[in-house]
Amino acid sequence: ELLELKAYTDVPGQGIVIESRLDKGRGPVASVLVQNGTLRAGDIVLVGHEYGRVRALIDEQANQVKSAGPAIPVEILGLNGVPEAGDEFVVVADEKKARDIAEFRRDRHKDSLQAMQQKDLVENMFSGIGKDQKGIFNVILKAD
């Protein structure tokens, strides 16, 4: 069975992060797979909570390329941080918009983590109420 898969090449690039790492000499490096459109050096990319201008695109043979089309894996240099594997990337029009969206996503993620922690604290606090098996812990306090 043969699938006829098609992707557009004349639209801004989008795809998914395969892996990412912090390289000592090059900074944050993300290996991405372009799924639709074309990713070019110099594009402004929004990747999960991170953003940046693509300084360089490096293909699988470690050659620097100017652009990458659909189904081509490349490494992106120039992000402001290390994205998570599985994050989606998209090319945006300007850096201010990318920065605002990335900051909003970071805040939302931080708020959701804090809400989960608060929920756990409240559940633990109320779980002990009404139980007859309360332990007694004797404390000896010596002070001057």
C-alpha positions in Angstrom: 0.0 0.0 0.0 1.5 3.3 -1.1 0.5 6.6 0.7 0.7 9.8 -1.3 1.8 12.3 1.3 2.2 15.9 0.2 3.6 19.0 1.9 3.8 22.6 0.9 7.2 24.1 0.3 6.3 27.8 -0.3 5.0 28.4 3.3 6.9 29.2 6.5 8.4 26.1 8.0 7.0 24.1 10.8 7.8 20.7 12.3 8.9 18.9 15.5 12.0 18.7 17.7 13.6 15.3 17.6 16.3 16.0 20.2 18.1 19.0 21.8 21.2 19.6 23.8 23.4 22.4 25.1 26.7 22.2 23.1 29.7 23.8 24.7 30.9 25.7 21.7 27.7 26.3 19.8 25.1 26.9 22.5 21.6 25.4 22.4 21.3 23.0 19.5 17.9 21.5 18.4 17.6 18.7 15.9 14.3 19.2 14.1 12.4 17.5 11.4 10.6 19.9 9.0 7.1 18.6 8.4 5.7 21.4 6.3 7.1 24.5 4.5 10.7 25.6 4.3 13.0 26.5 7.1 15.7 29.0 6.1 18.8 30.4 7.9 17.8 33.8 9.3 14.2 32.8 10.1 12.8 33.6 13.5 11.6 30.3 15.1 9.3 29.7 18.1 10.0 26.3 19.7 7.9 25.4 22.7 9.1 27.9 25.5 12.1 29.0 23.5 12.7 31.3 20.5 15.5 32.6 18.4 16.9 33.5 15.0 18.2 30.5 13.0 22.0 31.3 12.8 22.8 28.1 11.0 21.2 25.0 9.6 23.3 21.8 9.7 22.2 18.7 7.8 22.9 15.0 8.7 26.3 15.0 7.1 27.4 18.0 9.2 27.2 20.3 6.2 25.8 23.8 6.6 22.8 24.4 4.4 20.8 27.5 3.6 17.3 26.0 3.8 15.5 22.7 4.6 12.3 21.5 3.1 9.7 18.9 4.2 11.0 15.6 5.6 14.6 17.0 6.0 16.2 16.7 9.4 18.5 19.6 10.4 20.1 21.0 13.5 19.2 24.6 14.4 21.6 26.9 16.1 20.6 30.3 17.6 17.9 29.5 20.1 17.9 31.3 23.5 17.5 28.0 25.4 17.3 24.2 25.0 13.8 23.1 24.0 12.2 19.8 25.0 12.1 16.8 22.6 8.7 16.6 21.0 8.1 20.4 21.0 6.7 21.8 17.8 8.5 24.6 16.1 7.0 27.3 13.8 8.5 30.2 11.9 7.1 33.5 13.0 7.1 37.0 11.4 9.1 39.0 14.0 11.2 38.4 17.1 9.0 40.5 19.4 6.0 38.3 18.6 8.1 35.2 19.2 9.4 36.6 22.5 5.9 37.5 23.8 4.5 34.1 22.9 7.4 32.2 24.5 7.1 34.3 27.7 3.4 33.6 27.8 4.0 29.9 27.4 6.7 29.9 30.1 4.3 31.8 32.5 1.4 29.4 31.8 3.6 26.4 32.3 5.0 27.8 35.6 1.5 28.6 36.8 0.2 25.1 36.0 3.1 23.5 38.0 2.4 25.8 41.0 -1.3 24.9 40.8 -0.5 21.2 40.8 1.8 21.7 43.8 -0.8 23.7 45.7 -3.4 21.0 45.0 -1.2 18.3 46.4 -0.5 20.4 49.5 -4.2 21.0 50.2 -5.1 17.4 49.6 -2.3 16.2 52.0 -3.4 18.7 54.7 -7.0 17.7 54.6 -6.3 14.0 54.3 -5.2 13.7 57.9 -8.3 15.4 59.3 -10.8 13.0 60.9 -8.4 10.1 61.3 -8.2 8.5 64.7 -4.7 7.2 64.3 -2.8 10.4 65.0 0.7 9.8 66.2 2.2 11.8 69.0 5.7 13.1 68.6 7.4 14.2 71.8 9.8 17.1 71.4 12.3 18.3 74.0 13.4 21.9 73.4 16.3 23.3 75.2 16.9 27.0 75.0 19.0 29.6 76.8 
